[in-house]
Amino acid sequence: MRGKRPTRNKYVRFTSNVLRSGGIINDIACFLSAFGLTVLVVDGILGYYFEFRLHSTAAIVLAINFFLIRISRDAYSALRGQGDDLGSGTILDFLVASTLTGFTILQFGRLEDLSSTFIATYLGICFVLLIVTRLLFRRFVWTIMRQGIIGQRVAIYGADRETTTRVLELLDIERLPHINIIGFADDRRDDRVETGMIGRFPFLGGFEELLALARESMLDQLIVALPMVRQERLNMIIEQLSAGSIDVCIMPREFLVLRDRYRVNYIGSLPVLNVWQQPVRDFDGLLKAAQDWLLAFFGLIMLSPLLILTALAIKLESKGPIFFKQKRFGFNNLEIDVLKFRSMYTDRQDVSGEERTTKNDPRVTRVGRLIRRTSIDELPQLLNVLRGEMSIVGPRPHATVMRVGEAYYHDAVRGYASRHRVRPGITGLAQVRGLRGEIDTIERAKKRVEYDTYYIENWSPLLDLRIIFETLFRLIWDRHAY
């Protein structure tokens, strides 16, 4: 029995080009809104005088410089509605555009005529809007897609269930708001394929059924995932589907096998498969280090009352040190001493980390249950961040002898070591996607590494902020922490 037949799209077809245009419009609105708000604050509230024509011209020059830099780097083409395109250089582009604008005004000898209050206010508001609106843009796209107003309907044409499942998993990790997977197709005719579903995705039929959907304008894009497809068959697929006015994409075999390291890059005009590269480097590396240090420093100051109360509660309940140290893997697989508030009785704790903590673990103290449930026990790792051993956000550091099932973590999960290409974090993408707490199966372990890898390959300052906010929300609702 096949799944529900997809409905006809009554609205617009939402493609990456629309997202690109939306990103440009969003940034234009940011500069216009920032200027209006600055005029309101400086003139209407503070009552400071400024020359309107000069300051409006400076704002226009800044916006032009910003867009010229972004468009010259084709930065908007990477916009996918995920709210994380700061990794493409938005912050750096804004700083460079501001610097160029300052030099331009200096060359005309009008720098002294500018109001420092107006400039500081405008740059601050504009910078905040460029960041915040990216979060709002992503939420907006998700909302209208769920309401059926927009959305690109995509089907998977796979060689077998294993290949199709792999493609669906990769698309799920991407979390693209404009992509609506309507199901998968397969030319095989055995009962297992005909009646089966992969997760929530229904079986649509074979190639003839896909043709029918395309001709009826009920399919927007087809992803062909046939690793060993012959050129003749591929030509036939493209030729027949071209009459249906849909996008036909091919998922290369290398991408399915080397997804965690695979990139399409260019050496001059020559396309190459970049299978390994250093992540979070150059300016991004400096930006992440500065962000980590500032968040850790101010976090320790603001949380100092909570830290003191927790230390007193631990000391009053049971004998032993306040802190617990454990050897874990850090950057480049080097061992680091990770700090935590002690949550177990001293004579029962496992320094090696080989024994997993389970629900209602008798080794955990009463105070320990509370601080583990709320992740207060992790707060001393802010000191690890200040020492340069950890980040606020990153793959969680694992104990050197940590096991999943009967095997060590690094032996059980392929590509596990690649998660150590960045500093480990106090929280991470895997934790806010429901993989916090005990990892007792190979499947959950592999899923955690998938999310860690995705985070490394798609890092941006805004992605870090999203994960931090989601972590705070998860502390209230997560039932997997104990």
Helices and strands as residue ranges (DSSP letters): H 16-39, I 40-45, H 52-72, G 75-78, G 85-88, H 90-107, G 111-113, H 116-146, E 152-158, H 161-174, E 179-185, H 191-195, E 203-205, H 207-215, E 221-225, H 231-241, G 242-244, E 247-250, H 253-257, E 263-267, E 270-274, H 282-302, H 304-317, E 323-329, G 331-333, E 335-341, H 366-373, G 376-378, H 381-386, E 391-393, E 403-404, E 407-408, H 409-412, G 416-421, E 425-427, H 429-432, H 442-457, H 461-477
